[in-house]
């Protein structure tokens, strides 16, 4: 996977996102930032691997089409709870 793509997505991890994740799971913002930047390349790799399989790309597009919010927002809302 392109390091440029991974770096670009890691750069989208804003302090606000880090704070929300940290607060939702009860860890320090520094630990949340380290965790997010460590896991993102793995998640992107899994998505790329899935997209490369027969029917995988259409499954990913279908899943995204069914989402009524951005993926990041959905994750944060899920972690934050009501």
Secondary structure, 3 states (H helix, E strand, C coil): CCHHHHHHHHCCCCHHHHHHHHHHHCCCHHHHHHHHHHHHHHHHHHHHHHHCCCCHHHHHHHHHHHCCCCHHHHHHHHHHCC
